């Protein structure tokens, strides 16, 4: 599920930006690369992602949940 607008964030370290453009990329980022193991926004993002994959939430809702999880984790996001 592709997003209308990618999210560019420093997932690989300060100043090392990567752009996430799909729900699948975001899911992998949360599972493989996320600096936090637990967090309210992280948990919510995973729930929203699952709902989006089932067609119960929009791609934009998943994108916004991903951004909220990144903010919670202190990951720098380029606007």
MIRO-962166 format. One record per residue: residue in three letters; x, y, z of N, C-alpha, C, O in turn. Coordinates in nm, 2 decimals. Last residue first. Example, Ala and Ser with C-alpha at 12.3 -4.5 7.8 and 13.67 -1.06 7.14 Angstrom:
<rec><rest>SER</rest><n_east>1.28</n_east><n_north>-0.22</n_north><n_up>0.71</n_up><ca_east>1.37</ca_east><ca_north>-0.11</ca_north><ca_up>0.71</ca_up><c_east>1.29</c_east><c_north>0.00</c_north><c_up>0.79</c_up><o_east>1.34</o_east><o_north>0.11</o_north><o_up>0.80</o_up></rec>
<rec><rest>ALA</rest><n_east>1.32</n_east><n_north>-0.57</n_north><n_up>0.78</n_up><ca_east>1.23</ca_east><ca_north>-0.45</ca_north><ca_up>0.78</ca_up><c_east>1.32</c_east><c_north>-0.33</c_north><c_up>0.78</c_up><o_east>1.42</o_east><o_north>-0.33</o_north><o_up>0.85</o_up></rec>
% end
This chain:
<rec><rest>UNK</rest><n_east>1.08</n_east><n_north>1.77</n_north><n_up>0.69</n_up><ca_east>0.95</ca_east><ca_north>1.81</ca_north><ca_up>0.65</ca_up><c_east>0.94</c_east><c_north>1.82</c_north><c_up>0.50</c_up><o_east>0.83</o_east><o_north>1.85</o_north><o_up>0.44</o_up></rec>
<rec><rest>UNK</rest><n_east>1.24</n_east><n_north>1.49</n_north><n_up>0.82</n_up><ca_east>1.25</ca_east><ca_north>1.60</ca_north><ca_up>0.73</ca_up><c_east>1.11</c_east><c_north>1.64</c_north><c_up>0.69</c_up><o_east>1.03</o_east><o_north>1.55</o_north><o_up>0.66</o_up></rec>
<rec><rest>UNK</rest><n_east>1.28</n_east><n_north>1.39</n_north><n_up>1.16</n_up><ca_east>1.20</ca_east><ca_north>1.38</ca_north><ca_up>1.03</ca_up><c_east>1.22</c_east><c_north>1.50</c_north><c_up>0.95</c_up><o_east>1.21</o_east><o_north>1.62</o_north><o_up>1.01</o_up></rec>
<rec><rest>UNK</rest><n_east>1.46</n_east><n_north>1.20</n_north><n_up>1.39</n_up><ca_east>1.45</ca_east><ca_north>1.33</ca_north><ca_up>1.32</ca_up><c_east>1.38</c_east><c_north>1.30</c_north><c_up>1.18</c_up><o_east>1.41</o_east><o_north>1.21</o_north><o_up>1.11</o_up></rec>
<rec><rest>UNK</rest><n_east>1.31</n_east><n_north>1.03</n_north><n_up>1.65</n_up><ca_east>1.38</ca_east><ca_north>1.02</ca_north><ca_up>1.52</ca_up><c_east>1.35</c_east><c_north>1.15</c_north><c_up>1.45</c_up><o_east>1.24</o_east><o_north>1.20</o_north><o_up>1.44</o_up></rec>
<rec><rest>UNK</rest><n_east>1.19</n_east><n_north>0.99</n_north><n_up>1.90</n_up><ca_east>1.30</ca_east><ca_north>1.09</ca_north><ca_up>1.89</ca_up><c_east>1.37</c_east><c_north>1.08</c_north><c_up>1.75</c_up><o_east>1.49</o_east><o_north>1.13</o_north><o_up>1.75</o_up></rec>
<rec><rest>UNK</rest><n_east>0.98</n_east><n_north>0.82</n_north><n_up>1.92</n_up><ca_east>1.11</ca_east><ca_north>0.76</ca_north><ca_up>1.93</ca_up><c_east>1.23</c_east><c_north>0.86</c_north><c_up>1.92</c_up><o_east>1.34</o_east><o_north>0.82</o_north><o_up>1.93</o_up></rec>
<rec><rest>UNK</rest><n_east>0.77</n_east><n_north>1.00</n_north><n_up>1.88</n_up><ca_east>0.78</ca_east><ca_north>0.93</ca_north><ca_up>2.01</ca_up><c_east>0.92</c_east><c_north>0.88</c_north><c_up>2.03</c_up><o_east>0.98</o_east><o_north>0.88</o_north><o_up>2.14</o_up></rec>
<rec><rest>UNK</rest><n_east>0.81</n_east><n_north>1.04</n_north><n_up>1.60</n_up><ca_east>0.83</ca_east><ca_north>1.15</ca_north><ca_up>1.70</ca_up><c_east>0.85</c_east><c_north>1.10</c_north><c_up>1.84</c_up><o_east>0.93</o_east><o_north>1.14</o_north><o_up>1.91</o_up></rec>
<rec><rest>UNK</rest><n_east>0.75</n_east><n_north>0.78</n_north><n_up>1.51</n_up><ca_east>0.89</ca_east><ca_north>0.84</ca_north><ca_up>1.49</ca_up><c_east>0.91</c_east><c_north>0.95</c_north><c_up>1.58</c_up><o_east>1.02</o_east><o_north>0.97</o_north><o_up>1.64</o_up></rec>
<rec><rest>UNK</rest><n_east>0.48</n_east><n_north>0.76</n_north><n_up>1.57</n_up><ca_east>0.58</ca_east><ca_north>0.67</ca_north><ca_up>1.63</ca_up><c_east>0.72</c_east><c_north>0.72</c_north><c_up>1.62</c_up><o_east>0.80</o_east><o_north>0.70</o_north><o_up>1.71</o_up></rec>
<rec><rest>UNK</rest><n_east>0.38</n_east><n_north>0.96</n_north><n_up>1.40</n_up><ca_east>0.37</ca_east><ca_north>0.98</ca_north><ca_up>1.55</ca_up><c_east>0.46</c_east><c_north>0.89</c_north><c_up>1.62</c_up><o_east>0.52</o_east><o_north>0.92</o_north><o_up>1.72</o_up></rec>
<rec><rest>UNK</rest><n_east>0.44</n_east><n_north>0.85</n_north><n_up>1.15</n_up><ca_east>0.50</ca_east><ca_north>0.97</ca_north><ca_up>1.19</ca_up><c_east>0.50</c_east><c_north>0.99</c_north><c_up>1.34</c_up><o_east>0.60</o_east><o_north>1.03</o_north><o_up>1.41</o_up></rec>
<rec><rest>UNK</rest><n_east>0.27</n_east><n_north>0.63</n_north><n_up>1.17</n_up><ca_east>0.41</ca_east><ca_north>0.61</ca_north><ca_up>1.15</ca_up><c_east>0.49</c_east><c_north>0.73</c_north><c_up>1.20</c_up><o_east>0.59</o_east><o_north>0.72</o_north><o_up>1.27</o_up></rec>
<rec><rest>UNK</rest><n_east>0.02</n_east><n_north>0.75</n_north><n_up>1.17</n_up><ca_east>0.06</ca_east><ca_north>0.67</ca_north><ca_up>1.29</ca_up><c_east>0.21</c_east><c_north>0.65</c_north><c_up>1.29</c_up><o_east>0.27</o_east><o_north>0.65</o_north><o_up>1.39</o_up></rec>
<rec><rest>UNK</rest><n_east>0.03</n_east><n_north>0.86</n_north><n_up>0.91</n_up><ca_east>0.03</ca_east><ca_north>0.95</ca_north><ca_up>1.03</ca_up><c_east>0.07</c_east><c_north>0.88</c_north><c_up>1.16</c_up><o_east>0.13</o_east><o_north>0.94</o_north><o_up>1.24</o_up></rec>
<rec><rest>UNK</rest><n_east>0.02</n_east><n_north>0.63</n_north><n_up>0.76</n_up><ca_east>0.13</ca_east><ca_north>0.72</ca_north><ca_up>0.75</ca_up><c_east>0.14</c_east><c_north>0.81</c_north><c_up>0.87</c_up><o_east>0.25</o_east><o_north>0.83</o_north><o_up>0.92</o_up></rec>
<rec><rest>UNK</rest><n_east>-0.23</n_east><n_north>0.52</n_north><n_up>0.83</n_up><ca_east>-0.11</ca_east><ca_north>0.45</ca_north><ca_up>0.87</ca_up><c_east>0.02</c_east><c_north>0.54</c_north><c_up>0.86</c_up><o_east>0.11</o_east><o_north>0.53</o_north><o_up>0.95</o_up></rec>
<rec><rest>UNK</rest><n_east>-0.39</n_east><n_north>0.72</n_north><n_up>0.73</n_up><ca_east>-0.40</ca_east><ca_north>0.70</ca_north><ca_up>0.87</ca_up><c_east>-0.27</c_east><c_north>0.62</c_north><c_up>0.92</c_up><o_east>-0.21</o_east><o_north>0.65</o_north><o_up>1.02</o_up></rec>
<rec><rest>UNK</rest><n_east>-0.33</n_east><n_north>0.69</n_north><n_up>0.46</n_up><ca_east>-0.29</ca_east><ca_north>0.81</ca_north><ca_up>0.52</ca_up><c_east>-0.29</c_east><c_north>0.80</c_north><c_up>0.67</c_up><o_east>-0.21</o_east><o_north>0.85</o_north><o_up>0.74</o_up></rec>
<rec><rest>UNK</rest><n_east>-0.44</n_east><n_north>0.44</n_north><n_up>0.40</n_up><ca_east>-0.30</ca_east><ca_north>0.45</ca_north><ca_up>0.39</ca_up><c_east>-0.25</c_east><c_north>0.58</c_north><c_up>0.46</c_up><o_east>-0.15</o_east><o_north>0.58</o_north><o_up>0.53</o_up></rec>
<rec><rest>UNK</rest><n_east>-0.72</n_east><n_north>0.38</n_north><n_up>0.63</n_up><ca_east>-0.66</ca_east><ca_north>0.43</ca_north><ca_up>0.51</ca_up><c_east>-0.50</c_east><c_north>0.43</c_north><c_up>0.52</c_up><o_east>-0.44</o_east><o_north>0.42</o_north><o_up>0.62</o_up></rec>
<rec><rest>UNK</rest><n_east>-0.85</n_east><n_north>0.07</n_north><n_up>0.76</n_up><ca_east>-0.79</ca_east><ca_north>0.21</ca_north><ca_up>0.78</ca_up><c_east>-0.73</c_east><c_north>0.25</c_north><c_up>0.65</c_up><o_east>-0.69</o_east><o_north>0.17</o_north><o_up>0.57</o_up></rec>
<rec><rest>UNK</rest><n_east>-0.93</n_east><n_north>-0.17</n_north><n_up>0.66</n_up><ca_east>-1.02</ca_east><ca_north>-0.10</ca_north><ca_up>0.76</ca_up><c_east>-0.97</c_east><c_north>0.04</c_north><c_up>0.80</c_up><o_east>-1.04</o_east><o_north>0.11</o_north><o_up>0.86</o_up></rec>
<rec><rest>UNK</rest><n_east>-0.78</n_east><n_north>-0.32</n_north><n_up>0.50</n_up><ca_east>-0.87</ca_east><ca_north>-0.23</ca_north><ca_up>0.43</ca_up><c_east>-0.96</c_east><c_north>-0.16</c_north><c_up>0.53</c_up><o_east>-1.06</o_east><o_north>-0.10</o_north><o_up>0.49</o_up></rec>
<rec><rest>UNK</rest><n_east>-0.58</n_east><n_north>-0.47</n_north><n_up>0.61</n_up><ca_east>-0.71</ca_east><ca_north>-0.54</ca_north><ca_up>0.60</ca_up><c_east>-0.82</c_east><c_north>-0.45</c_north><c_up>0.53</c_up><o_east>-0.93</o_east><o_north>-0.49</o_north><o_up>0.52</o_up></rec>
<rec><rest>UNK</rest><n_east>-0.39</n_east><n_north>-0.29</n_north><n_up>0.63</n_up><ca_east>-0.36</ca_east><ca_north>-0.40</ca_north><ca_up>0.54</ca_up><c_east>-0.49</c_east><c_north>-0.48</c_north><c_up>0.52</c_up><o_east>-0.51</o_east><o_north>-0.54</o_north><o_up>0.42</o_up></rec>
<rec><rest>UNK</rest><n_east>-0.50</n_east><n_north>-0.12</n_north><n_up>0.83</n_up><ca_east>-0.48</ca_east><ca_north>-0.07</ca_north><ca_up>0.69</ca_up><c_east>-0.46</c_east><c_north>-0.19</c_north><c_up>0.59</c_up><o_east>-0.52</o_east><o_north>-0.19</o_north><o_up>0.48</o_up></rec>
<rec><rest>UNK</rest><n_east>-0.48</n_east><n_north>-0.29</n_north><n_up>1.05</n_up><ca_east>-0.61</ca_east><ca_north>-0.25</ca_north><ca_up>1.00</ca_up><c_east>-0.60</c_east><c_north>-0.20</c_north><c_up>0.86</c_up><o_east>-0.69</o_east><o_north>-0.23</o_north><o_up>0.78</o_up></rec>
<rec><rest>UNK</rest><n_east>-0.20</n_east><n_north>-0.29</n_north><n_up>1.07</n_up><ca_east>-0.27</ca_east><ca_north>-0.42</ca_north><ca_up>1.05</ca_up><c_east>-0.41</c_east><c_north>-0.39</c_north><c_up>1.00</c_up><o_east>-0.46</o_east><o_north>-0.45</o_north><o_up>0.90</o_up></rec>
<rec><rest>UNK</rest><n_east>-0.15</n_east><n_north>-0.02</n_north><n_up>1.12</n_up><ca_east>-0.09</ca_east><ca_north>-0.09</ca_north><ca_up>1.00</ca_up><c_east>-0.17</c_east><c_north>-0.21</c_north><c_up>0.97</c_up><o_east>-0.20</o_east><o_north>-0.24</o_north><o_up>0.85</o_up></rec>
<rec><rest>UNK</rest><n_east>-0.27</n_east><n_north>0.02</n_north><n_up>1.37</n_up><ca_east>-0.32</ca_east><ca_north>0.09</ca_north><ca_up>1.25</ca_up><c_east>-0.27</c_east><c_north>0.02</c_north><c_up>1.12</c_up><o_east>-0.35</o_east><o_north>0.01</o_north><o_up>1.02</o_up></rec>
<rec><rest>UNK</rest><n_east>-0.10</n_east><n_north>-0.14</n_north><n_up>1.52</n_up><ca_east>-0.25</ca_east><ca_north>-0.17</ca_north><ca_up>1.52</ca_up><c_east>-0.31</c_east><c_north>-0.11</c_north><c_up>1.39</c_up><o_east>-0.39</o_east><o_north>-0.17</o_north><o_up>1.32</o_up></rec>
<rec><rest>UNK</rest><n_east>0.14</n_east><n_north>-0.01</n_north><n_up>1.49</n_up><ca_east>0.13</ca_east><ca_north>-0.15</ca_north><ca_up>1.45</ca_up><c_east>-0.02</c_east><c_north>-0.19</c_north><c_up>1.44</c_up><o_east>-0.05</o_east><o_north>-0.26</o_north><o_up>1.35</o_up></rec>
<rec><rest>UNK</rest><n_east>0.07</n_east><n_north>0.24</n_north><n_up>1.61</n_up><ca_east>0.11</ca_east><ca_north>0.23</ca_north><ca_up>1.46</ca_up><c_east>0.09</c_east><c_north>0.09</c_north><c_up>1.42</c_up><o_east>0.04</o_east><o_north>0.07</o_north><o_up>1.31</o_up></rec>
<rec><rest>UNK</rest><n_east>0.03</n_east><n_north>0.18</n_north><n_up>1.87</n_up><ca_east>-0.08</ca_east><ca_north>0.22</ca_north><ca_up>1.79</ca_up><c_east>-0.05</c_east><c_north>0.21</c_north><c_up>1.64</c_up><o_east>-0.14</o_east><o_north>0.17</o_north><o_up>1.57</o_up></rec>
<rec><rest>UNK</rest><n_east>0.29</n_east><n_north>0.11</n_north><n_up>1.95</n_up><ca_east>0.19</ca_east><ca_north>0.01</ca_north><ca_up>1.95</ca_up><c_east>0.07</c_east><c_north>0.05</c_north><c_up>1.87</c_up><o_east>0.01</o_east><o_north>-0.04</o_north><o_up>1.80</o_up></rec>
<rec><rest>UNK</rest><n_east>0.41</n_east><n_north>0.36</n_north><n_up>1.91</n_up><ca_east>0.46</ca_east><ca_north>0.25</ca_north><ca_up>1.84</ca_up><c_east>0.35</c_east><c_north>0.14</c_north><c_up>1.83</c_up><o_east>0.32</o_east><o_north>0.08</o_north><o_up>1.73</o_up></rec>
<rec><rest>UNK</rest><n_east>0.27</n_east><n_north>0.52</n_north><n_up>2.10</n_up><ca_east>0.26</ca_east><ca_north>0.55</ca_north><ca_up>1.95</ca_up><c_east>0.30</c_east><c_north>0.43</c_north><c_up>1.86</c_up><o_east>0.25</o_east><o_north>0.41</o_north><o_up>1.76</o_up></rec>
<rec><rest>UNK</rest><n_east>0.37</n_east><n_north>0.39</n_north><n_up>2.33</n_up><ca_east>0.22</ca_east><ca_north>0.40</ca_north><ca_up>2.30</ca_up><c_east>0.20</c_east><c_north>0.42</c_north><c_up>2.15</c_up><o_east>0.12</o_east><o_north>0.36</o_north><o_up>2.09</o_up></rec>
<rec><rest>UNK</rest><n_east>0.63</n_east><n_north>0.15</n_north><n_up>2.32</n_up><ca_east>0.59</ca_east><ca_north>0.29</ca_north><ca_up>2.32</ca_up><c_east>0.44</c_east><c_north>0.29</c_north><c_up>2.28</c_up><o_east>0.39</o_east><o_north>0.21</o_north><o_up>2.20</o_up></rec>
<rec><rest>UNK</rest><n_east>0.93</n_east><n_north>-0.05</n_north><n_up>2.30</n_up><ca_east>0.79</ca_east><ca_north>-0.03</ca_north><ca_up>2.35</ca_up><c_east>0.76</c_east><c_north>0.12</c_north><c_up>2.34</c_up><o_east>0.85</o_east><o_north>0.21</o_north><o_up>2.35</o_up></rec>
<rec><rest>UNK</rest><n_east>1.17</n_east><n_north>-0.04</n_north><n_up>2.18</n_up><ca_east>1.10</ca_east><ca_north>-0.17</ca_north><ca_up>2.18</ca_up><c_east>0.95</c_east><c_north>-0.15</c_north><c_up>2.22</c_up><o_east>0.87</o_east><o_north>-0.22</o_north><o_up>2.17</o_up></rec>
<rec><rest>UNK</rest><n_east>1.31</n_east><n_north>0.21</n_north><n_up>1.96</n_up><ca_east>1.24</ca_east><ca_north>0.17</ca_north><ca_up>2.08</ca_up><c_east>1.18</c_east><c_north>0.03</c_north><c_up>2.07</c_up><o_east>1.14</o_east><o_north>-0.01</o_north><o_up>1.96</o_up></rec>
<rec><rest>UNK</rest><n_east>1.44</n_east><n_north>0.23</n_north><n_up>1.72</n_up><ca_east>1.52</ca_east><ca_north>0.24</ca_north><ca_up>1.84</ca_up><c_east>1.45</c_east><c_north>0.21</c_north><c_up>1.97</c_up><o_east>1.51</o_east><o_north>0.18</o_north><o_up>2.07</o_up></rec>
<rec><rest>UNK</rest><n_east>1.37</n_east><n_north>0.01</n_north><n_up>1.44</n_up><ca_east>1.32</ca_east><ca_north>0.11</ca_north><ca_up>1.54</ca_up><c_east>1.41</c_east><c_north>0.11</c_north><c_up>1.67</c_up><o_east>1.44</o_east><o_north>0.01</o_north><o_up>1.72</o_up></rec>
<rec><rest>UNK</rest><n_east>1.43</n_east><n_north>-0.17</n_north><n_up>1.25</n_up><ca_east>1.52</ca_east><ca_north>-0.06</ca_north><ca_up>1.27</ca_up><c_east>1.48</c_east><c_north>0.04</c_north><c_up>1.38</c_up><o_east>1.56</o_east><o_north>0.13</o_north><o_up>1.41</o_up></rec>
<rec><rest>UNK</rest><n_east>1.25</n_east><n_north>-0.39</n_north><n_up>1.23</n_up><ca_east>1.39</ca_east><ca_north>-0.41</ca_north><ca_up>1.22</ca_up><c_east>1.48</c_east><c_north>-0.29</c_north><c_up>1.27</c_up><o_east>1.58</o_east><o_north>-0.32</o_north><o_up>1.33</o_up></rec>
<rec><rest>UNK</rest><n_east>0.98</n_east><n_north>-0.29</n_north><n_up>1.27</n_up><ca_east>1.02</ca_east><ca_north>-0.42</ca_north><ca_up>1.33</ca_up><c_east>1.18</c_east><c_north>-0.43</c_north><c_up>1.33</c_up><o_east>1.23</o_east><o_north>-0.48</o_north><o_up>1.43</o_up></rec>
<rec><rest>UNK</rest><n_east>0.97</n_east><n_north>-0.05</n_north><n_up>1.15</n_up><ca_east>0.92</ca_east><ca_north>-0.06</ca_north><ca_up>1.29</ca_up><c_east>0.98</c_east><c_north>-0.19</c_north><c_up>1.35</c_up><o_east>1.01</o_east><o_north>-0.19</o_north><o_up>1.47</o_up></rec>
<rec><rest>UNK</rest><n_east>1.05</n_east><n_north>-0.12</n_north><n_up>0.89</n_up><ca_east>1.13</ca_east><ca_north>-0.02</ca_north><ca_up>0.97</ca_up><c_east>1.09</c_east><c_north>-0.03</c_north><c_up>1.12</c_up><o_east>1.18</o_east><o_north>-0.03</o_north><o_up>1.20</o_up></rec>
<rec><rest>UNK</rest><n_east>0.85</n_east><n_north>-0.29</n_north><n_up>0.81</n_up><ca_east>0.99</ca_east><ca_north>-0.34</ca_north><ca_up>0.83</ca_up><c_east>1.07</c_east><c_north>-0.25</c_north><c_up>0.91</c_up><o_east>1.15</o_east><o_north>-0.29</o_north><o_up>1.00</o_up></rec>
<rec><rest>UNK</rest><n_east>0.64</n_east><n_north>-0.10</n_north><n_up>0.79</n_up><ca_east>0.63</ca_east><ca_north>-0.21</ca_north><ca_up>0.88</ca_up><c_east>0.77</c_east><c_north>-0.27</c_north><c_up>0.91</c_up><o_east>0.80</o_east><o_north>-0.30</o_north><o_up>1.03</o_up></rec>
<rec><rest>UNK</rest><n_east>0.74</n_east><n_north>0.07</n_north><n_up>0.60</n_up><ca_east>0.72</ca_east><ca_north>0.12</ca_north><ca_up>0.73</ca_up><c_east>0.71</c_east><c_north>0.01</c_north><c_up>0.83</c_up><o_east>0.76</o_east><o_north>0.02</o_north><o_up>0.94</o_up></rec>
<rec><rest>UNK</rest><n_east>0.73</n_east><n_north>-0.10</n_north><n_up>0.38</n_up><ca_east>0.86</ca_east><ca_north>-0.04</ca_north><ca_up>0.42</ca_up><c_east>0.85</c_east><c_north>0.01</c_north><c_up>0.56</c_up><o_east>0.94</o_east><o_north>-0.01</o_north><o_up>0.64</o_up></rec>
<rec><rest>UNK</rest><n_east>0.45</n_east><n_north>-0.14</n_north><n_up>0.37</n_up><ca_east>0.54</ca_east><ca_north>-0.25</ca_north><ca_up>0.39</ca_up><c_east>0.68</c_east><c_north>-0.20</c_north><c_up>0.44</c_up><o_east>0.74</o_east><o_north>-0.26</o_north><o_up>0.53</o_up></rec>
<rec><rest>UNK</rest><n_east>0.35</n_east><n_north>0.11</n_north><n_up>0.31</n_up><ca_east>0.31</ca_east><ca_north>0.05</ca_north><ca_up>0.44</ca_up><c_east>0.41</c_east><c_north>-0.07</c_north><c_up>0.47</c_up><o_east>0.45</o_east><o_north>-0.09</o_north><o_up>0.58</o_up></rec>
<rec><rest>UNK</rest><n_east>0.59</n_east><n_north>0.32</n_north><n_up>0.15</n_up><ca_east>0.49</ca_east><ca_north>0.22</ca_north><ca_up>0.15</ca_up><c_east>0.46</c_east><c_north>0.17</c_north><c_up>0.29</c_up><o_east>0.55</o_east><o_north>0.18</o_north><o_up>0.38</o_up></rec>
<rec><rest>UNK</rest><n_east>0.80</n_east><n_north>0.50</n_north><n_up>0.18</n_up><ca_east>0.69</ca_east><ca_north>0.54</ca_north><ca_up>0.09</ca_up><c_east>0.58</c_east><c_north>0.44</c_north><c_up>0.09</c_up><o_east>0.47</o_east><o_north>0.46</o_north><o_up>0.03</o_up></rec>
<rec><rest>UNK</rest><n_east>1.06</n_east><n_north>0.65</n_north><n_up>0.35</n_up><ca_east>0.96</ca_east><ca_north>0.54</ca_north><ca_up>0.35</ca_up><c_east>0.84</c_east><c_north>0.58</c_north><c_up>0.27</c_up><o_east>0.78</o_east><o_north>0.69</o_north><o_up>0.30</o_up></rec>
<rec><rest>UNK</rest><n_east>1.38</n_east><n_north>0.75</n_north><n_up>0.30</n_up><ca_east>1.24</ca_east><ca_north>0.79</ca_north><ca_up>0.27</ca_up><c_east>1.16</c_east><c_north>0.66</c_north><c_up>0.26</c_up><o_east>1.19</o_east><o_north>0.57</o_north><o_up>0.19</o_up></rec>
<rec><rest>UNK</rest><n_east>1.64</n_east><n_north>0.83</n_north><n_up>0.52</n_up><ca_east>1.58</ca_east><ca_north>0.73</ca_north><ca_up>0.43</ca_up><c_east>1.43</c_east><c_north>0.77</c_north><c_up>0.42</c_up><o_east>1.37</o_east><o_north>0.82</o_north><o_up>0.51</o_up></rec>
<rec><rest>UNK</rest><n_east>1.94</n_east><n_north>1.00</n_north><n_up>0.63</n_up><ca_east>1.80</ca_east><ca_north>0.99</ca_north><ca_up>0.60</ca_up><c_east>1.76</c_east><c_north>0.88</c_north><c_up>0.50</c_up><o_east>1.83</o_east><o_north>0.85</o_north><o_up>0.41</o_up></rec>
<rec><rest>UNK</rest><n_east>2.15</n_east><n_north>1.06</n_north><n_up>0.85</n_up><ca_east>2.14</ca_east><ca_north>0.95</ca_north><ca_up>0.75</ca_up><c_east>1.99</c_east><c_north>0.92</c_north><c_up>0.73</c_up><o_east>1.93</o_east><o_north>0.84</o_north><o_up>0.79</o_up></rec>
<rec><rest>UNK</rest><n_east>2.15</n_east><n_north>1.24</n_north><n_up>1.06</n_up><ca_east>2.19</ca_east><ca_north>1.29</ca_north><ca_up>0.93</ca_up><c_east>2.18</c_east><c_north>1.18</c_north><c_up>0.82</c_up><o_east>2.21</o_east><o_north>1.21</o_north><o_up>0.70</o_up></rec>
<rec><rest>UNK</rest><n_east>2.20</n_east><n_north>0.99</n_north><n_up>1.30</n_up><ca_east>2.19</ca_east><ca_north>1.13</ca_north><ca_up>1.27</ca_up><c_east>2.24</c_east><c_north>1.17</c_north><c_up>1.13</c_up><o_east>2.35</o_east><o_north>1.13</o_north><o_up>1.09</o_up></rec>
<rec><rest>UNK</rest><n_east>2.07</n_east><n_north>0.67</n_north><n_up>1.17</n_up><ca_east>2.16</ca_east><ca_north>0.75</ca_north><ca_up>1.25</ca_up><c_east>2.14</c_east><c_north>0.90</c_north><c_up>1.22</c_up><o_east>2.08</o_east><o_north>0.93</o_north><o_up>1.11</o_up></rec>
<rec><rest>UNK</rest><n_east>1.88</n_east><n_north>0.56</n_north><n_up>1.02</n_up><ca_east>2.01</ca_east><ca_north>0.49</ca_north><ca_up>1.02</ca_up><c_east>2.11</c_east><c_north>0.57</c_north><c_up>1.11</c_up><o_east>2.23</o_east><o_north>0.53</o_north><o_up>1.11</o_up></rec>
<rec><rest>UNK</rest><n_east>1.66</n_east><n_north>0.72</n_north><n_up>1.01</n_up><ca_east>1.65</ca_east><ca_north>0.59</ca_north><ca_up>1.07</ca_up><c_east>1.78</c_east><c_north>0.53</c_north><c_up>1.10</c_up><o_east>1.80</o_east><o_north>0.45</o_north><o_up>1.19</o_up></rec>
<rec><rest>UNK</rest><n_east>1.56</n_east><n_north>1.01</n_north><n_up>0.98</n_up><ca_east>1.70</ca_east><ca_north>0.96</ca_north><ca_up>1.00</ca_up><c_east>1.69</c_east><c_north>0.83</c_north><c_up>1.08</c_up><o_east>1.71</o_east><o_north>0.83</o_north><o_up>1.20</o_up></rec>
<rec><rest>UNK</rest><n_east>1.31</n_east><n_north>1.02</n_north><n_up>0.71</n_up><ca_east>1.36</ca_east><ca_north>1.03</ca_north><ca_up>0.85</ca_up><c_east>1.49</c_east><c_north>0.97</c_north><c_up>0.87</c_up><o_east>1.54</o_east><o_north>0.89</o_north><o_up>0.79</o_up></rec>
<rec><rest>UNK</rest><n_east>1.05</n_east><n_north>1.11</n_north><n_up>0.52</n_up><ca_east>1.19</ca_east><ca_north>1.10</ca_north><ca_up>0.52</ca_up><c_east>1.24</c_east><c_north>1.12</c_north><c_up>0.66</c_up><o_east>1.22</o_east><o_north>1.23</o_north><o_up>0.72</o_up></rec>
<rec><rest>UNK</rest><n_east>0.77</n_east><n_north>0.96</n_north><n_up>0.39</n_up><ca_east>0.82</ca_east><ca_north>1.01</ca_north><ca_up>0.51</ca_up><c_east>0.97</c_east><c_north>0.99</c_north><c_up>0.51</c_up><o_east>1.02</o_east><o_north>0.88</o_north><o_up>0.51</o_up></rec>
<rec><rest>UNK</rest><n_east>0.58</n_east><n_north>1.04</n_north><n_up>0.09</n_up><ca_east>0.68</ca_east><ca_north>0.96</ca_north><ca_up>0.16</ca_up><c_east>0.72</c_east><c_north>1.03</c_north><c_up>0.29</c_up><o_east>0.69</o_east><o_north>1.15</o_north><o_up>0.31</o_up></rec>
<rec><rest>UNK</rest><n_east>0.25</n_east><n_north>1.06</n_north><n_up>0.01</n_up><ca_east>0.37</ca_east><ca_north>1.14</ca_north><ca_up>0.04</ca_up><c_east>0.46</c_east><c_north>1.05</c_north><c_up>0.13</c_up><o_east>0.42</o_east><o_north>1.00</o_north><o_up>0.23</o_up></rec>
<rec><rest>UNK</rest><n_east>0.07</n_east><n_north>0.86</n_north><n_up>-0.03</n_up><ca_east>0.07</ca_east><ca_north>0.97</ca_north><ca_up>-0.13</ca_up><c_east>0.19</c_east><c_north>1.06</c_north><c_up>-0.11</c_up><o_east>0.24</o_east><o_north>1.11</o_north><o_up>-0.21</o_up></rec>
<rec><rest>UNK</rest><n_east>0.20</n_east><n_north>0.52</n_north><n_up>-0.01</n_up><ca_east>0.15</ca_east><ca_north>0.65</ca_north><ca_up>0.05</ca_up><c_east>0.15</c_east><c_north>0.76</c_north><c_up>-0.05</c_up><o_east>0.24</o_east><o_north>0.75</o_north><o_up>-0.14</o_up></rec>
<rec><rest>UNK</rest><n_east>0.09</n_east><n_north>0.20</n_north><n_up>-0.11</n_up><ca_east>0.17</ca_east><ca_north>0.31</ca_north><ca_up>-0.12</ca_up><c_east>0.11</c_east><c_north>0.44</c_north><c_up>-0.06</c_up><o_east>-0.01</o_east><o_north>0.46</o_north><o_up>-0.07</o_up></rec>
<rec><rest>UNK</rest><n_east>0.09</n_east><n_north>-0.12</n_north><n_up>0.00</n_up><ca_east>0.00</ca_east><ca_north>0.00</ca_north><ca_up>0.00</ca_up><c_east>0.09</c_east><c_north>0.12</c_north><c_up>0.00</c_up><o_east>0.16</o_east><o_north>0.15</o_north><o_up>0.10</o_up></rec>
% end
